[in-house]
Amino acid sequence: MIRNYLTITFRTLRRYRTYSLLNITGLAVGLACGILIFLVVNFQLSFDQYHRKADRTYRIVTELRHETVSYNRGTPKALAEVLRRDYPLIETAARIMRVRSGLLSLPRTDGGFQQKFQEDRTICFADPDLFDVFDFQWKTGSPASSLTRPNSAVLTEKYARKYFGDADPIGRVLRLDNQWNLTVTGILKDHPVNTNLSDEVYISYGTLSGLSDEMAQSLRNWQDLDSEEMTYVTLPETAAVEPVEAVLPAIVRKYYNQEDVRVYHFRLQPLSDVHFNTQFGGRMQKKFLYAMAFVGLFLIVAACINFVNMATAQALRRSKEVGVRKAMGSTRRQLFGQFMAETALITAIAVVVALTLAQTTMPLINLSMSVFNANLALTDLLQPKPLALLIGLVILVIGMAGFYPSIVLSGFNPIAALRGRVSTTQVGGISVRRGLVVVQFFITILFTISVIVIMSQLRFVQQADLGFTKDAVLTVPVPTADPIKQQTLRNRLLQIGAIEEVAFGNAPPASSNMNQSSFTYDTRTEPEKFETQTKIGDQNYLTLFDLKLRAGRNFFRNDTVSNEVIVNEMMVKRLGLKSANEILGKRLNVWDADRTVVGVVKDFHVNSLRMPVGPLVIFKRASANRMVALKVGPGNLPETIKTVEATWSELFPENVFTYQFLDQILERFYTAENILLVFAQVFSLIAILIGCLGLYGLMAFLAESKTKEIGVRKVLGANLLQILWLFGREFSLLILTGFAVAAPLAGWLMNKWLQDYTYRIELEWWVFALAIVLVAGITLLTVSYQSIKAALTNPVTSLRSE
């Protein structure tokens, strides 16, 4: 009997090739999307969850509570030592301090260098206890001793090969920033990609005290708060979180003065939250993953609806087969089993096609998530949990797609079936298919509105006036704190014809380099209740970036003591002053120095448009300059960059030249949004494709059910347009019904998404109008062929059909 079922199934697939192809295509595309989305979501949720102690590992983060609360993932360097020494509730406490940019060199015996490597965010200083908190895999060396001595370093395999090739790296020397020698004491196996601990060079934390007197003091400074200085703790297996949370305020009371006690608040952040909490530097939001999961579910539901429509549309053609089987003694249960088996076989074929499609598009998915170093593969589905979910998904699809058509087909009256008297109402009627197609229209319109809004918001943030010039600005690192060498660099760069202007600073006007500082104003003795952003910039900073002065003046070029500051309009507003002129000449104590306000600039954005503009102070400090910005004029850009590199390398032969364009820096603010947009666009197109297949099925059913009616109308004088309106009216009603349900939901969802942006577009009527016009146009193209074919059918043929 099973062999007979398979034989009949294959014959049916061959006989109705078009319907079979559409069914398999719809299911395969829906399943492929579901598989890809599952892999993406599973990958994001797996970050750092492979560590044995992940469920009891926490990062301590800092909340700074002024008038508003600001969030910092960093903690003072002294905190971990205090926790280890004084609090047995903590099993392990470990510090890690990332280096934003560092130079590693291979020294020669004659004092020169074999090779130099400029590393960005791959070097860190780490406690040896870090290897107890996290499960690093070792190739050579000991987690207990490799970082116990100052000036020792541990490398990953990849970076050991990068620096030393195939030679044994143990005992070899690397020089950090042309000043400090580091001895390699251990080699780690390369990290999995699903980790936020992606550092490649680990330097012993004890090295810090010998770098400089300033660094040695920072080890004991509780006000020194850097977002790259993090503390991780592991709790004992039986310990609760609450007692540990309770001791953190006691630490604040012990080591901070009365004013700071109200400001500094430490709390525990679970390791599982680190990747997703954007307040503390998380790179992905869970709501994006939930949205993607719902998208995958919607696409699979749409594919199943399409299958149901197609299966019931061809049910009339199989009515005689059902009649014969029932006449030969088949029970309804047996027929139900046969049709479910057919669905299972079609689904199995669709799964194979889906896996092939998923594998084919996997490189594009990995490319779209290259910021996470994603290397997704279908082999990820072979793990126990993903495999069980895949099997469950296939079973669910078989049930959703096959149950209703099987019930309908197995329920035919055998006599009516053999006489060819089965009507459209006996295969579920048009109303059921209308409801299913409305659901497809709902999904399609929901996706279409979402894509329009996301694209509009991203276009808005990319084209928004940030308050400064971002075009044709090249940024180059400054490897010296010597003001004389910086001035030499400026003079040499200005000799390059295409360079119009040169400015030094610690970062561009908007960047991820955020520096918050407390300050006191004028004659007030207590710090203000709010902090200010700080930017380092010289006398050319305002003119190069076209920052507009509202009052006062720019820095004096001969200001050698650097005691002048420029503030923004928001600073004036937050201080409660009535005009910008009131602040001119007033004292501002920031970075532990008294400075004089000489100018007020128009507000500009220092971060992404998610964040509001806050108070800002700009001042000169040559020792803090980390960047030189170049305004590049029209001309041969590659040649200009080569000339800049040659000039820079001549002045700093011991360093490695790198450069970035400002617009590339700003683009990184919206990494997650760009990924979301790519997925939204792709899956919206797929939803439309699946919807078109469903429309094709309904159109086929409508054409067959209205054959007699069309013939009668044509005999009575109806013309082509009137016949076409029969179908147009049908689909217009379905589109409007789907739109009536989808538009309010899409508006609510997109409005919630836009709330993350302080500066955002407004949801206007044209968004919804464009969505319904696009869907209506696609619908028209999909159904036009069959509707015209039905309208042109000879009425004699139509009247003879039944």
Disulfide bonds with the S-S distance in Angstrom:
none
